[in-house]
Amino acid sequence: MAAGVIRRGDYVLIARRLAEAHLGGFWEFPGGTREEGETLEECLVREIKEELDLVVRVGRHALTVRQEYPDRSLDLHFYLCTPVEGTPEAIGCAEFRWVTIPDLSGFEFPPADRPLIEQLQAVPGN
């Protein structure tokens, strides 16, 4: 799985998972599951376009988190991304918001996202 930390100035884009989805109602960094034959970067571009109608440029890898859930385990690969085309729309998510990194603490994220949030908040100036 891949997820994007989409930055626009001092803000990052987060999306709320659909209620009927796995971990429904939680906030997350947009992304999804890699299809056969895709790179993680290609997966990320496709998923963000499908979920938010936003085209992004995928930058450097930020973090990989291995997360165990009762029904599955996954490796979640986070990448820094920049929006390059489009305005986000809530197509495959319940809603989205642009928030500052310090404000991420006010949202409920799945356990796999928490190490990334801690890493982002530890960087001075974020």
Contact map, one row per residue, 1 for C-alpha under 8 A:
111000000000000000000000000000111100000100000000000000000000000000000000011110000000000000000000000000000000000000000000000000
111100000000000000000000000000111100000110110000000000000000000000000000000111100000000000000000000000000000000000000000000000
111110000000000000000000000011110000000000010000000000000000000000000000000111100000000000000000000000000000000000000000000000
011111000000000000000000000011100000000000010000000000000100000000000000000001111000000000000000000000000000000000000000000000
001111100001100000000000000011000000000000000000000000000000000000000000000001111000000000000000000000000000000000000000000000
000111110001100000000000000010000000000000000000000000010000000000000000000000011110000000000000000000000000000000000000000000
000011111111100000000000000000000000000000000000000000000000000000000000000000011110000000000000000000000000000000000000000000
000001111111000000000000000000000000000000000000000000000000000000000000000000000110000000000000000000000000000000000000000000
000000111110000000000000000000000000000000000000000000000000000000000000000000000000000000000000000000000000000000000000000000
000000111111000000000000000000000000000000000000000000000000000000000000000000000000000000000000000110000000000000000000000001
000000111111100000000000000000000000000000000000000000000000000000000000000000000000000000000000011110000000000000000000000000
000011110111110000000000000000000000000000000000000000000000000000000000000000000000000000000000011110000000000000000000000000
000011100011111000000000000011000000000000000000000000000000000000000000000000000000000000000001111000000000000000000000000000
000000000001111100000000001111000000000000000000000000000000000000000000000000000000000000000001111000000000000000000000000000
000000000000111110000000001111000000000000000000000000000000000000000000000000000000000000001111100000000000000000000000000000
000000000000011111000001111100000000000000000000000000000000000000000000000000000000000000001111000000000000000000000000000000
000000000000001111101011111100000000000000000000000000000000000000000000000000000000000000001110000000000000000000000000000000
000000000000000111111001100000000000000000000000000000000000000000000000000000000000000000011100000000000000000000000000000000
000000000000000011111011100000000000000000000000000000000000000000000000000000000000000000000100000000000000000000000000000000
000000000000000001111101000000000000000000000000000000000000000000000000000000000000000000000000000000000000000000000000000000
000000000000000011111111000000000000000000000000000000000000000000000000000000000000000000000000000000000000000000000000000000
000000000000000000011111000000000000000000000000000000000000000000000000000000000000000000000000000000000000000000000000000000
000000000000000010101111110000000000000000000000000000000000000000000000000000000000000000000000000000000000010000000000000000
000000000000000111111111110000000000000000000000000000000000000000000000000000000000000000000000000000000000000000000000000000
000000000000000111100011111000000000000000000000000000000000000000000000000000000000000000000100000000000000000000000000000000
000000000000000110000011111100000000000000000000000000000000000000000000000000000000000000000000000000000001110000000000000000
000000000000011110000000111110000000000000000000000000000000000000000000000000000000000000000000000000000011110000000000000000
000000000000011110000000011111000000000000000000000000000000000000000000000000000000000000000000000000000000110010000000000000
001111000000111000000000001111100000000000000000000000000000000000000000000000000000000000000000000000000000000010000000000000
001110000000111000000000000111110000000000000011001000000000000000000000000000000000000000000000000000000000000000000000000000
111100000000000000000000000011111000000000110011000000000000000000000000000000000000000000000000000000000000000000000000000000
111000000000000000000000000001111100000000110010000000000000000000000000000000000000000000000000000000000000000000000000000000
110000000000000000000000000000111110000000100010000000000000000000000000000000000000000000000000000000000000000000000000000000
110000000000000000000000000000011111011100110000000000000000000000000000000000000000000000000000000000000000000000000000000000
000000000000000000000000000000001111110000100000000000000000000000000000000000000000000000000000000000000000000000000000000000
000000000000000000000000000000000111110000000000000000000000000000000000000000000000000000000000000000000000000000000000000000
000000000000000000000000000000000011111000000000000000000000000000000000000000000000000000000000000000000000000000000000000000
000000000000000000000000000000000111111111100000000000000000000000000000000000000000000000000000000000000000000000000000000000
000000000000000000000000000000000100111111100000000000000000000000000000000000000000000000000000000000000000000000000000000000
110000000000000000000000000000000100011111110000000000000000000000000000000010000000000000000000000000000000000000000000000000
010000000000000000000000000000000000011111111000000000000100000000000000000000000000000000000000000000000000000000000000000000
000000000000000000000000000000000000011111111100000000000000000000000000000000000000000000000000000000000000000000000000000000
010000000000000000000000000000111110011111111110000000000000000000000000000000000000000000000000000000000000000000000000000000
011100000000000000000000000000110100000111111111000000000100000000000000000000000000000000000000000000000000000000000000000000
000000000000000000000000000000000000000011111111100000111100000000000000000000000000000000000000000000000000000000000000000000
000000000000000000000000000000000000000001111111110000000000000000000000000000000000000000000000000000000000000000000000000000
000000000000000000000000000001111000000000111111111000000000000000000000000000000000000000000000000000000000000000000000000000
000000000000000000000000000001100000000000011111111111110000000000000000000000000000000000000000000000000000000000000000000000
000000000000000000000000000000000000000000001111111111100000000000000000000000000000000000000000000000000000000000000000000000
000000000000000000000000000000000000000000000111111111000000000000000000000000000000000000110000000000000000000000000000000000
000000000000000000000000000001000000000000000011111110000000000000000000000000000000000011111000000000000000000000000000000000
000000000000000000000000000000000000000000000001111111000000000000000000000000000000000111111000000000000000000000000000000000
000000000000000000000000000000000000000000000001111111100000000000000000000000000000011110100000000000000000000000000000000000
000000000000000000000000000000000000000000000001110111110000000000000000000000000011111110000000000000000000000000000000000000
000000000000000000000000000000000000000000001001100011111000000000000000000000000011110000000000000000000000000000000000000000
000001000000000000000000000000000000000000001001000001111100000000000000000000001111100000000000000000000000000000000000000000
000000000000000000000000000000000000000000001000000000111110000000000000000000001111000000000000000000000000000000000000000000
000100000000000000000000000000000000000010011000000000011111000000000000000000111100000000000000000000000000000000000000000000
000000000000000000000000000000000000000000000000000000001111100000000000000000111100000000000000000000000000000000000000000000
000000000000000000000000000000000000000000000000000000000111110000000000000000111000000000000000000000000000000000000000000000
000000000000000000000000000000000000000000000000000000000011111000000000000011110000000000000000000000000000000000000000000000
000000000000000000000000000000000000000000000000000000000001111100000000000011110000000000000000000000000000000000000000000000
000000000000000000000000000000000000000000000000000000000000111110000000000011100000000000000000000000000000000000010000000000
000000000000000000000000000000000000000000000000000000000000011111000000001111000000000000000000000000000000000000000000000000
000000000000000000000000000000000000000000000000000000000000001111100000001110000000000000000000000000000000000110100000000000
000000000000000000000000000000000000000000000000000000000000000111110000111100000000000000000000000000000000000100000000000000
000000000000000000000000000000000000000000000000000000000000000011111000111100000000000000000000000000000000001100000000000000
000000000000000000000000000000000000000000000000000000000000000001111101110000000000000000000000000000000000000000000000000000
000000000000000000000000000000000000000000000000000000000000000000111111100000000000000000000000000000000000000000000000000000
000000000000000000000000000000000000000000000000000000000000000000011111100000000000000000000000000000000000000000000000000000
000000000000000000000000000000000000000000000000000000000000000000001111100000000000000000000000000000000000000000000000000000
000000000000000000000000000000000000000000000000000000000000000000011111110000000000000000000000000000000000000000000000000000
000000000000000000000000000000000000000000000000000000000000000001111111111000000000000000000000000000000000000000000000000000
100000000000000000000000000000000000000000000000000000000000000001110001111100000000000000000000000000000000000000000000000000
100000000000000000000000000000000000000000000000000000000000000111100000111110000000000000000000000000000000000000000000000000
111000000000000000000000000000000000000000000000000000000000000111100000011111000000000000000000000000000000000100000000000000
111000000000000000000000000000000000000100000000000000000000111110000000001111100000000000000000000000000000000000000000000000
011110000000000000000000000000000000000000000000000000000000111100000000000111110000000000000000000000000000000000010000000000
011110000000000000000000000000000000000000000000000000000111111000000000000011111000000000000000000000000000000000000000000000
000111100000000000000000000000000000000000000000000000000111110000000000000001111100000000000000000000000000000000000000000000
000111100000000000000000000000000000000000000000000000011111000000000000000000111110000000000000000000000000000000000000000000
000001110000000000000000000000000000000000000000000000011110000000000000000000011111000000000000000000000000000000000000000000
000001110000000000000000000000000000000000000000000001111000000000000000000000001111110000000000000000000000000000000000000000
000000000000000000000000000000000000000000000000000001111000000000000000000000000111110000000000000000000000000000000000000000
000000000000000000000000000000000000000000000000000001110000000000000000000000000011111000000000000000000000000000000000000000
000000000000000000000000000000000000000000000000000011100000000000000000000000000011111100000000000000000000000000000000000000
000000000000000000000000000000000000000000000000000011000000000000000000000000000000111110000000000000000000000000000000000000
000000000000000000000000000000000000000000000000000111000000000000000000000000000000011111000000000000000000000000000000000000
000000000000000000000000000000000000000000000000001111000000000000000000000000000000001111100001000000000000000000000000000000
000000000000000000000000000000000000000000000000001100000000000000000000000000000000000111111111000000000000000000000000000000
000000000000000000000000000000000000000000000000011110000000000000000000000000000000000011111100000000000000000000000000000000
000000000000000001000000000000000000000000000000011100000000000000000000000000000000000001111100000000000000000000000000000000
000000000000001111000000000000000000000000000000001100000000000000000000000000000000000001111111000000000000000000000000000000
000000000000001111100000100000000000000000000000000000000000000000000000000000000000000001111111000000000000000000000000000000
000000000000001110000000000000000000000000000000000000000000000000000000000000000000000001001111100000000000000000000000000000
000000000000111100000000000000000000000000000000000000000000000000000000000000000000000011001111110000000000000000000000000000
000000000000111000000000000000000000000000000000000000000000000000000000000000000000000000000011111000000000000000000000000000
000000000011110000000000000000000000000000000000000000000000000000000000000000000000000000000001111100000000000000000000000000
000000000011110000000000000000000000000000000000000000000000000000000000000000000000000000000000111110110000000000000000000000
000000000111000000000000000000000000000000000000000000000000000000000000000000000000000000000000011111110000000000000000000001
000000000111000000000000000000000000000000000000000000000000000000000000000000000000000000000000001111110000000000001001100001
000000000000000000000000000000000000000000000000000000000000000000000000000000000000000000000000000111111000000000000000100001
000000000000000000000000000000000000000000000000000000000000000000000000000000000000000000000000001111111110000000000000000000
000000000000000000000000000000000000000000000000000000000000000000000000000000000000000000000000001111111110000000001000000000
000000000000000000000000000000000000000000000000000000000000000000000000000000000000000000000000000001111111000000001000000000
000000000000000000000000000000000000000000000000000000000000000000000000000000000000000000000000000000111111000000000000000000
000000000000000000000000001000000000000000000000000000000000000000000000000000000000000000000000000000111111100000000000000000
000000000000000000000000011000000000000000000000000000000000000000000000000000000000000000000000000000001111110000000000000000
000000000000000000000000011100000000000000000000000000000000000000000000000000000000000000000000000000000011111011000000000000
000000000000000000000010011100000000000000000000000000000000000000000000000000000000000000000000000000000001111111000000000000
000000000000000000000000000000000000000000000000000000000000000000100000000000000000000000000000000000000000111111100000000000
000000000000000000000000000000000000000000000000000000000000000011100000000100000000000000000000000000000000011111100000000000
000000000000000000000000000110000000000000000000000000000000000010000000000000000000000000000000000000000000111111111000000000
000000000000000000000000000000000000000000000000000000000000000000000000000000000000000000000000000000000000111111111100000000
000000000000000000000000000000000000000000000000000000000000000010000000000000000000000000000000000000000000001111111110000000
000000000000000000000000000000000000000000000000000000000000001000000000000001000000000000000000000000000000000011111111000000
000000000000000000000000000000000000000000000000000000000000000000000000000000000000000000000000000010011000000011111111100000
000000000000000000000000000000000000000000000000000000000000000000000000000000000000000000000000000000000000000001111111110000
000000000000000000000000000000000000000000000000000000000000000000000000000000000000000000000000000000000000000000111111111000
000000000000000000000000000000000000000000000000000000000000000000000000000000000000000000000000000010000000000000011111111001
000000000000000000000000000000000000000000000000000000000000000000000000000000000000000000000000000011000000000000001111111101
000000000000000000000000000000000000000000000000000000000000000000000000000000000000000000000000000000000000000000000111111101
000000000000000000000000000000000000000000000000000000000000000000000000000000000000000000000000000000000000000000000011111111
000000000000000000000000000000000000000000000000000000000000000000000000000000000000000000000000000000000000000000000000111111
000000000000000000000000000000000000000000000000000000000000000000000000000000000000000000000000000000000000000000000000001111
000000000100000000000000000000000000000000000000000000000000000000000000000000000000000000000000000111000000000000000001111111
